[in-house]
Amino acid sequence: MKRIIKLLGIVSLTLLLFAGCSTGKTSEKSESEDKINDEITLYIVRHGKTMLNTTDRVQGWSDAVLTEAGEEVVSAAGKGMKEINFQSAYSSDSGRAIQTANLILKESENSSKLKVETDPRLREFNFGMYEGDLNHTMWGDIAKKNGITIEEFMKKMTPQFFADNVAELDKEKNTEGNNWPAEDYQTVTKRLTDSLDDIVKNESKKSGSGNVLIVSHGLSISSLLDTLFEDFKMPEGGLKNASVAEIKVADGQYELVNFNDISYIEKGQQ
């Protein structure tokens, strides 16, 4: 485990010290202590397949709508998750993520009326001057920079290796400052973990426990898991569209239950 939610840990320690200084009388747990000890489950979903995905185009801060087939797969995932009672729903502010979140909620038995809260910190990487270019062009440039083949790059690729290489290459392309600069790994993971920590804190205040839907993007989710969990390894080819990563948060710690899970899609297609 790489990280804990610092604020929750500090509050827990404060409560324990307070208990140790008491007169010895047994008292009921405070409402805030109950919330800290309860469990929140995060269902982090990659958006459905888009028109730019099908044309092998780089899609970070640039955006495209889901394809018809992409909508069908997301709706299937929603049907597979329909019995999960979500207390809140979040997505990046990219249209494809918002569209995915709304399609999932539409199938829900208990959460269909939830309003999706958007957060730009949940966006995909910004790929700078590579936005809208062919993926193979970007991959080829990274491979050439490192003296390896594209095939070797795909096997070697980690979120940090990918992001840092794109950021360095973008500096050479974006000499006139005509585009937002590509983000390096530290920049991406800082905004993602800040967003996740804020979501957990907000949801803990609401009920102390419950289920939360979060829709983000393939490399962003992979980077988030890579930062939080030492044993995470990004699957070759990346996370599948509409796949789910499940994280449980209890006692101020994150626990990865599974990732790249397509069982909800399969359940909804039955």
Summary of the structure (lengths in Angstrom):
residues: 270
radius of gyration: 20.2
end to end distance: 36.0
largest distance: 69.4
contacts: 910
relative contact order: 0.21
helix: 48%
strand: 16%
